[in-house]
Amino acid sequence: MPATLPRFPNMPRGVTVPTLLGSLPRGINPPSLPRGVTLPSLPSLPSLPRFPSMPRGVTMSLPRAVAMPTVSQAPRRLLQDCCSVFDHQTAGGLCGCCWALRPRYKRLVDNIFPEDPEDGLVKANMEKLTFFALSAPEKLDRIAAYLLERLTRDLNRHRYGYVCIAMEALEQLLLACHCQSINLLVESFLSTLRLLLEADKPHLHILATNSFVKFANIEEDTPSYHRSYDFFVSRFSEMCHSEHDDPGTQNKIRVSGIRGLQGVVRKTVDNELQVNIWEPRHMEQIVPALLVNLEQHTPNDSGSPAEQTEVCFRELLGRAAYGHINNAIRPVLMHLDSHSLWEGRGFAVRCFQIIMYSIQSQHSHLVIQQLLGHLDANSRSPASVRAGIVEVLSEAAVIEATGSVGPTVLEVFNTLLRQLRQSVDYQLTGYYDNAGKHKTTSSKEETLQDAVIRTIGSFANTLPVYQRSEVMLFIMGKIPVPGIYPALGSPNAGFEGSRMIQVMLLKSLLQVSERYESSNLLTALPSSFLEPLLSFTLMEDPEIRLLVLSILTSLIDRRHNAARLSGATASAAFDVSSLELKEDRSSRQDILFVRKHAQRLYRHVFLACKEESSSHSHYQQLFILLAVLSVELANEEVMVDLIRLVLALQELASSNQEPLTPLNRCGVHAVCAAALGVMSQLGPPSPVQQHVAQVIERRRKDAPHLLPENIFCDSHSLPDGELKVDQEFLFVQWKICEGLTASSYSSQCERFNTPYTPQLTDEDRLAKRKSVGDVVSLQMEMDPQSPETPQKPQTEQITFETLKNAIEDRGFVEEEERRKRLEVVERFQTAPFEEIAAHCGSRASLLQSKLDQVFDLIIRPPPSPSGQSPPRSTPLYEMKFPDLCVY
């Protein structure tokens, strides 16, 4: 009789070892058989075991889907064990055959899955699993691996309900675990997300994205250096470009992709030890994916991809450090180029508004520099593209506060001025490339030029006052000034090109000066800026003269009265109570400005009124300039000088010696009436104001063509034939002088005895040219004599007496010298200033002539041995060098 086999402990009732051996794989020995007993010596095993307590008629089968509503709990549990053998385990040992012998973490994981996936996660069992994971954190990696195994199997069998349950279990474990042990779960969790994102089901993509966002919001104390998010960046970016047939599904996928990218940024941007999300290879995927959805923005569409994109884009840029700005902005520029989005001004401007508002303020100048560099790179692009970039620059400068230009202030304006020069060249040639293949039109280039000029003003407005002064000097240095070589302009531009450049740069200067605010006129109008600016008032081009007058007015007008005056020039009887008048006395700086520059300014105003090409706009601007001067520099001396200037202008318009048209004469008379109407209300006594009002009233009745109401407008009517002005329509000098007597102006009344006569200087003669093109063509005024021309030899001998007589003539007696001294003293005491200045100038000329005689005798060459005198060379002091000569 064979020996009885030992019974294994903890076996189900009625089950012996031989019964179970039939289910073991061939070649596997039980672990606790007696020594020397092998499997062949065992008796034959029963064919099938009989399970106790099974209802009659119910047989056991092992399909995947088991439905036993009437079975009891014990057989049901046993059936589940058998199913688990086939579903979850490979036959690797005896412990895998029985559910009760499986590891506890697997049993806890299996318990969270319900029979029907629609029932959802078994919360009670999930709490047990969570407690076990927190109690034994070293098992977390095994739990995660087992969950991944189950999810992979369910995903392959399209059991998506169980997939969702597995993902929910992983999420709860992630949220419950402490930061120190979370790394044990992350790798399996990320592998699970990769499986879901690689599937072709949109709802799985959305499920994976939501799980990743929850994971991204978890703060970790210790980063894992071996993690890689490259796959997620690529996959989420691809989801942002989804083209699903169903619009609703497409929007959901795109929103999920955007939220996924936002999660990647949150997870990586604050930790430099992990993957660097700011690398170009990542930014070139993230930024275009966001811009594609941002472009589809529609108002009042909450929850759309565009709205979510803007939130993500702002968060991305807000986290950008100094060294990451360029990597974030470069893909934006490339996207706008590749999709031709610079034209139309809408999307590009909105995109950079988001950028400028989102980044840190101290980094804004980096965006400006990127745009300027991109503008230079597109210098041979169509005018619409360049205009779009310039518009974006203008908006970016408006958004940014002081300091947006950054350390290279003048480089910004130099780039914009260079674009103006290129645009003028393209407009003249008709092509925006050197090869002459791509045509452009004047209207497109003018649109670009206007955009550049506005951008220059926008940038200047962000600068402090002292830098605006430097910018104005910088722009003035670029303008082709008469007498100076044109620093800006193409050699092939010619006369028209130089004129266009002058106009463009003066418009730019006007943009800067309109918002320039300075309490010191010496600072606003230094000599290095005022002198070249005034030289343009004598140009024949009327547009240039009008721009110069506007610039002067905007710089002098510190109380912003020009706008009030321009709206009130329809009437000569203007009420100055609407102006903001100066309440205090003139400052020391203003007095110095008057003493240094006032006469030069008056002279150019006088000469500007003599220009025949002036229109009603010029005369209106001249009146505004005179009115602003009287308000800003209001004192007795300045007021008397301005009244003398106005009376001289009236004499100019009444004289027949000047070749002025009827419009010019009426315009000058209108300027005089309007200017005196304002000046008479700013301090002079009432008799002066009454006289001015009487003359204006007579003109209104009988000579309306002499008033600003008729001249300072587009449609003006002039009398036929030769213009004749009666004396009753003119302002009388002696009446004004008499009205100023017995007032604070009495000490200045004597100056009315000397009429205002501006002296024409060499600067004015030189500036009286059409443009800088005439200056360029100026030839050197040298008259060397031909060596073939015979010359009379110089035979006069140089002696001491000759030099003495050339310098000073001693033929006068002492009485004559004393008489001359008395005349000089009397002249300086009684003569007007202009006469004294003319006398001193004549004496200087006399001294110069005598010095010329002396120098001519001194530098005479010695006689030649042959008897012939060598050809006389022009002395250096007699050479007249042109103004273009470098000195």
Secondary structure, 3 states (H helix, E strand, C coil): CCCCCCCCCCCCCCCCHHHHHCCCCCCCCCCCCCCCCCHHHCCCCCCCCCCCCCCCCCCCCCCCCCCCCCCCHHHHHHHHHHHHHHHCCCCCCHHHHCHHHCCHHHHHHHHCCCCCHHHCCCHHHHHHHHHHHHHCHHHHHHHHHHHHHHHHHHHHCCCHHHHHHHHHHHHHHHHHCCHHHCHHHHHHHHHHHHHHHHCCCHHHHHHHHHHHHHHHCCCCCCCCCCCCCHHHHHHHHHHHCCCCCCHHHHHHHHHHHHHHHHHHHHHHCCCCCCCCCCCHHHHHHHHHHHHHHHCCCCCCCCCCHHHHHHHHHHHHHHCCCHHHHHHHHHHHHHHHHHCCCCCCCHHHHHHHHHHHHHCCHHHHHHHHHHHHHHHHHCCCCCHHHHHHHHHHHHHHHHHCCCCCCCCCHHHHHHHHHHHHHHHHHHHHHCECCCCCCCECCHHHHHHHHHHHHHHHHHHHHCCCHHHHHHHHHHHHHHCCCCCCCCCCCCCCCHHHHHHHHHHHHHHHHHHHHHCCCCCCHHHHCCHHHHHHHHHHHHCCCHHHHHHHHHHHHHHHCCCCCHHHHHCCCCCCCCCHHHCCCCCCCCCHHHHHHHHHHHHHHHHHHHHHCCCCCCCHHHHHHHHHHHHHHHHHCCCHHHHHHHHHHHHHHHHHHHCCCCCCCHHHHHHHHHHHHHHHHHHCCCCCCHHHHHHHHHHHHHHHHHCHHHCHHHHCCCCCCCCCCCCCCCHHHCCCHHHHHHHHCCCCCHHHHHHHHCCCCCCCCHHHHHHCCCCHHHHHCCCCECCCCCCCCCCCCCCCCCCHHHHHHHHCCCCCCHHHHHHHHHHHHHHHHHCCHHHHHHHHHHHHHHHHHHHHHHHHHHCCCCCCCCCCCCCCCCCHHHCECCCCCCC
